[in-house]
Amino acid sequence: MTASHALRALVGLTAREVVKFFQQRGRLLSAFVRPALWLFVFAAGIGSTKGIDPGMVSPYPVQSVNYFEYIVPGLVGMVLLFSGMQSSLSMVYDREMGVMRLLLTAPLPRWYLLTAKLFAGTMLSILQVYVFLIVCLPLIGMQISLNTPLLGWVWMFPAAVLFGLLLGAAGLALSVHIRQLENFAGTMNFVIFPMFFISSALYPLWRLLENGAEIVWWLAQFNPFTYGVELVRWASQGQIHWHSLIVTVACTIVFLAAAVLGYDPQRGMLRRRPGGGGPPAGG
């Protein structure tokens, strides 16, 4: 594999994802409307005029943060999560239509093809994130004074990319086990909602301990989504949360390795499908 060959493959896969995205305009609209509803309806309903205490270990310069501001990193994670699962749906569709077999027979390493597809999907996720931020943050800024500087949302970019890669890799690994499009909705609900709600996206985790929900607190500690949200939250304040960074990178590598293994025709999903090249039944 030469560098020029690898670059052409990356550009080709990215261009394909971009074309598909703009042919499905509802994806951009839904990516914006869903977190906007949470921001302007849910946050307005439960937010306190006194703000929320983010905890003793916090990137914020004050101990009382307006709930609108606190929830934004979690909603960034929501956009990335739904976009990553949409990429998973795309993989299932491509497999049913036979496109995936054509892709995996290209004269390039399988790990590179899957990584390139992951990168292309992540760039689309980041586009959706910044559309959401550009539209919604000025509306919030008209009502409250934000502690997060304007440049904070630029500093957030590398963290958001890592977070997007994590969720996209999780979607790739998950697509290995989803056989049909009809099974997608149930599986996604089983994955998306626990990941989102059992995390620090909507509330600081110290509140779980205060309310006696220790089991939920422990589940949140093992939820990769929690660390992605915190990585974005600290980055928006111009800081690095090293623990979250390490967990995010490690989980991304594990999920991507699981996807590469799953799409291996000798050991993974392709071998298990009927006619997928498995050993003969007799003899």
N, C-alpha and C positions, 0 to 999 in steps of 0.2 A: 504494500500500500504506500503510494507516494503522497507527499504533502498536497500536491495539486489535485490528485484524485480524491483524497479525503475532503478537501475544501469544496470541490464541486458537489460531492455527495451531501455535505452539510448544507450548502446553499440550495440544492435541489429539494431536500426534505423540508427546509425552512420555508421555501417558496410554496411548496405544496400545502403546508399547514396554514400559511397566510392566505392563500387563495381560498381554501376551504372555510377559513374563519370569516372572510368578508362575503362569502356566498351565504353564510348563515348569520344574518344581521341580528337575529334574535339573541345570539350568544352574547354579544356586546351589551345589548339592552338589559338582558337578565343579569349579567355580571355587575351592572351598575345599579339596577333597581333593587336587587336583593339586599346588598349591604346598606343602601341608602334608606330602605325601610327600617332596618334595625337601628340605624343611626338616628333618624328623625322621629321614629315612633317608639321603639323599645327604650332607647336611651332617654328620650324625653319623658317617658312614663315612669321610670324608676330612678332617674338621676336626682341627686339631692343638691339643693342650693349651697350646702356646705361642702360639697365635693365628696370624694371617696379617698380613703387612706390606702395608698398602694402598698403599704408595709414598710418594715424597717430597712430592707434591702431594696432600694428603688433607684432608678436613674433620674427621677424627677427632682427638681431643686426645692420643691415644697412637699409637705406631707398631706396636703389636701388638694387633690387633682379633680378638676371638673370631669364628670363621668363621660361627657361627650368626647373629651380628649383621651381619657383612659381607654375607651372602647375601640378607638380607631385602629391600633395595631392588630387587635383581634379581628376586625372587619377586613383588614388587609389579608390576614390569614384566611378568612372566609372566601374571599375572591380567589386566592391561590388554590385553596382546597377544592372548590367546585371546578375550577379550570383544570386542575390535575386529574380529577375524576372524569372530566369530559374527555381528556386525552386517553384515559383508560377505555372509555366507550368507543373512541375512535379506533383503538387497537382491536377491540372485539369486532367492530364492524369490518375493518380491513381483513381480519382473519376469516370471517364468514364469506366475504366477497373474493377471497383468494389473493388479495393484494399483499398480505403479510408474507405469504410463501414466496412471491416474486421478490419482495424486498430482501428477505433473508437469504435468497440465492445469489444476491449481488456479490461480485468479487471483492468484498470488504469484510473485515472481521465483524462477527455478529455483535460483539460488545460495542464496537464503534457505531454501527448502524442504530442500535438502541440508544446509545448516548446522544447521537445526533438528533434523533427523534425527541428525546427528552429535552435537549437544549432548545429545539424549535418550539416545543410546547411551552416551555418556561418563558421564552421571550414573549409569547402571546399573553401569558398570564401577567407578566409585568406591565404590558401595554394596558390591560384591563385595570390593573391596580392604579396606575397613574391617571387613567380617565376618571376613575372613582374619586381619587384625591383632588384632582384639579377642579372637578365640578362641586364636590361637597365641602371641602375645607373652607373656601371663601364664605359659604353660607353659614358655617359654624362660627367663623371669625367675626361675622357681623353681629353675633349674639353674645359671645364670650371672648375673654382674653386667653389666648393659648400660651402655655409655657413652652411648647415645642417651637423652636425657631423655624422660619421658612426653609432654611438650608437643611434642617433636620430631615425633611422628606427627601432631600437629595442624598444625604448621608445614609439614608435607609436603603438605598438602591442595592448595594452588595448583599446586605442581609436579606432583602426581599428575593434576590436571585437565588441565594442559597436555600431559603425557605421554599421557593418554587421548585427547585431541583429536588428537594426532599419529598414534597407532596407528589410531584410528577413521577419520581422513582417508585413511590408507594403505589401509585396508580398503575404503572407498568407491571410491577410485581403482582398486583391484584388481577390484572387483565389475563394473566396466565391461567387463572382458575375460573374465570367466567366463560362458560362455553357458548352461551347464546345471549343475544341482545335482550330477550325477554326476562332474563335473570338479573339484568343490570340494575334495575331500579331497586329491587329488594336488597341486593348486596350493597349498593351505594348507601342506602339509608342505614344499614347496619354498620357502615364504616364512617360516613360523614358526620352524623349527629353525635355519636359518642366521642369522636375526635374533637369536635368543636366545643361541645358543652363541658366535657371533662378536661378542662384546660383553664388557663388564666386569661382566656379571650374576653370573658364578660365580667369577671370579678377576680380580685386578688385571692390567691390560694389560702392565705392565712384565715380568711373567713370560714373556710371549710373546717379548719381545726377549731375555730371558736364556736362553731355550731355543732360540733361533735361528729362531723361527717369524715372520720379518719379514713375509712375505706375509699371514699371518693378522692380524698387528698392523695392517698397512695397511688390510686389509678392515674391521677393527673401527673404524678412524678414519673410514671412509666409511659406517658403519652408523648410521642415526639412532637406533636402539635404545640404542646406547652412551651417547649424550648424554642421552636420557630417563632412563636409570638413574642417571647421575651427577647430573642435576638433582634427582632424588628423594633421592639419597644426601646431597648437600650440604644440601638443604632440611631433612632430618631432623635435621641438626646446627645448624639455625638460620642457615645461610649460603646465599648465592646463588652458583652457578657460572655466571658470565655467558656464557662461551663456550657451555656446554650450553644455556642459555636462548635465546640467539640462534639456534643451530642448530635447536632444537626448534620455535621459532615459525616460522622460515623454511621448514622442511620441511613443517609443517602447512599453511601457505599454499599451497605448491607442490602438495601432494597434493590439497588441497581444490579448487584451480583445475583440476587434471587431471580430477577427478571431475565438476565442473560442465561442463567441456568435453566429457567423454565422454558425459554424459547430455543434451547438446544435440542435439535431433532433426535439426538441419541439418548438423552436423559430426561428431557422435560416434556412440555405440553405436546409438541408435535409428534413425539413417539407414541403418546398415549391415545391420540386420536385414531379412529378406525382408518386403516390404510395409510397410516402415517409412517410406515417404514419399520414397524416393530418386528420381532422375531416371528417366524411361522408358528402356527398353532400346533402342528404335529411334528413328529419325528424327533 
